[in-house]
């Protein structure tokens, strides 16, 4: 039950814990005073972990964390006290003291840890700089198995044959045709030793630098093609916009190439180069050449709630594919102090739909009415955080209406991946809290929050990506598309929420759909798959 305590405290720190959850937290602290130390650990993670992933500067992290903790101390302790005083009178008065003591202990523990830790001992994670968003008949040297959606660290990437598309974290899109030898340097730069690369770097991706043996091409908001021969001779073909060329990195440009221009450069020509005939396909042409022999990706599990409208027992709802059984309610150790609102599931006659749906909806959606609703279904193919793999998950959700005037309860929708072998252990959650700002929670600890909120009463499409690692850290991404927003052909950069590298393990085979509070949530179109296309295709 300690992990249930972790989840409750995380919700409390996010401001999403309603009266029943607060009562449960209070009862746990009253029964287990030793949980005060656990509260300290969780607050440390909640406050410090997010800052750690937002900055690679250890000194800045240290200064910022200390300043925020000193500013937060009184506010956090007072908040705990006010929340407890505003709740029903506790049957055990020492429960309130325990929680306030935990709040106080947090600061002394964390401040002591930070002040006694030198910057160079702060934890450090590998920093991937790009994503392999698509490939076709690719053979890599040395031989390696790469997955679509896999995150790529800085270093050499040699494509012996086939095609591949990379999305750098800075936003530049690179289409590579083998044979090619490309070295990823950073989120905004790469080095092409030989081969052909088509580059699209628009808007925020402008400034992308591609270095070659003959010099450096810097994008000025454009699309261009670079061809490097084994001799090092480099051709630049500008399809749209402008590209600056310098014979050496860091030097002023010797040429500015514009739309329709093409030039060839050698390392010995001092950057002078010579004009050549423009001959280059667009990146879109390259993408359209994908082989028709390769079938489109399909989800490994899906559920569209195409059932008869009305209320049904969960055991009667077993549609879709990729599941070990029908929907069910919580049981045994899964049950908390929040009882299920009802033992039934309410199916609506009309499905959710939006601009992302190419075909008319078939009908059917799951309604989670006001009150506590918890529904569980087991996947046939689990999400394994202990292996090198990439998983995608998408769904549609709508909150309607928002919080009623005068309500003291807090609406919250969650889709959580959990383990049937250890329900309160490892978990990954996509949350739609009272703030309406989408969140990711990992292992029931610190939350990662989107910068913008959603309008109540509108349908949104949520896509979560989980990059699992056996020998390296995990990463989780969340993108929320509003109605009218176009779906990109490839996964986005940036996402709405990104966790950065995190340590984790576990076999997550349960989908837990939760709706609590005074609002109605409508849920539909669940997809689980191994590629972006598999969960984005709504036809």
C-alpha positions, 0 to 999 in steps of 0.5 A: 500500500506504500505505492498507493500512498505515493500516488495520493501524495503526488496528487496532493502536491499537484493540487488534484486530491479531492476530499475522499483522497485526502481522507485516505491520505490522512488515514494512512499517515495516522496508521503509519507514522513512518510514512513521513519519511516517504513523504519527504522522498516523494516531495524531493522527487516531485520538486527536484526531478523536474528541475533536473530534466529542465537544465543540464547546468548543474550549478544552475540546477543547484541554485534554482532548486535552493531558491525555490525550496526556500521560497516554497517552505512556508507555503507548502507547510501552510498549504498542508495545514489549510487543507487539513483544517478545511477537511472534515475533523480528523478522528485522529488529531495526530494525523494532521501533525504527521503530515505537517511534520512530513512537510517540514522534514522534506525541506531539511532533508532536501536542503541538506542533500543539496548543500552537501552535494558537489555539482559534479556528483549530480546524476547524469543521463544520456541525452538523445538528440534525434528520433528514427521516425521511419525506415524502409529496407534499412541495413545498418553497419555495424549490424544493429536492430533499430525500431521506428520511434527509437531515440538516438544518442550522438554518434555515428549512424551508417546506413548500408542500404535502404532509406531512413528518416530522422527527426532531430530534437531541434525540429530538422527532418533528415531523409537519408538514402543508403549507402550513407555515413552520418554522425549526429552531433547535437539536436541542431547539427550533424556531419555527413561523411558521404551519401545523400541527405534531404533536409527540411528545417522550417520555423524553429528548426532554422539554423540547422547545420550540416557539416561535410568534408568540404565545409558547412551548410547552415539552413536559413529556413528551407529545404535542401539536398546534400550529396557527398561523394567518397572523395569528399566533394559536396553538392548543395541543391536548394529546393526552397529558401536559403542555405549559407555555405562556409568552408569551415565551421564558425567562419563567415559564409562564402555563399548564400544559395537560394531557391533553385540554385546548386553548387559543388564544393571541394575542401581545396577550393577555399569555399569558392565552389562552382555552379552545377545543374539543379537536380534534386527531388523534394523530401515529399517525393522521397517520402512518396516513394515508400514501397507499396509492398510494405503493409501499413502498420496496425495497432497491437490492441484497439477498442472503439466501444462499438457496443449497444448504447446503455449500461452494461456489466464490464464482463459483457464488453469484450470487443476490439482486439489485442486483449486477454479478456473483457473490461472489469472493475477493480478487485482485491488490493486494487481497491482504495477508499474510493468506491466504484460509482457503480458496477456498470459501464455506460456506453453512449450511442455516438462516438467521439470524433474530430478533424483527425477522423477521415471516415464517419464514426461508427458509433459508441463511446465510454462515458465516465459520469460524475463520481469515482469510475475505475475500469480495467482491461488487460493487454495481450502484449504488455509494455515492457520497460525492461527491454529496448522497445518503443510503444505508442498509445492514443485515445480520444477524450472530452470533459463535459462540463467543466467544474460546476460552480461552487463545487469543492471536488476536483475533476480528473481523468487518467489513463494509467498503465499498470502491472497485473503482478504488482498493481501499485508498483511501476506505472505510467499515467497520462492525466487530465487534471482539474487545471486542464493542463495534460500531465505525465506521471511516471512510477507514481512520482513527479509530474511533468505538465504541459504548458497550455490547457484544454477547453472543456467540452471539446474533444482532443486526441492524446498520443503517448510514446514510451521509449523503454530501455534495457541498458539505458534510461526510459523516456515518455512523451505526450502530444495532445491535438486539439480539434482542427489541428492537423496530424503530422506525417511523423511524430512531432518535435516538440511534444506537449510534454516530455519527461527526459531520461528516467530510470524505470522497469516493469511489465505493464499489462493493464490499462486503467481508465479513471474518471473522478470528480464532478465532471463527466468524461467521455473516452473513445478510440483507444489504440496501442501499437509499436509505431506512430502510424499504427495509433494515428490511423483512425480509418 
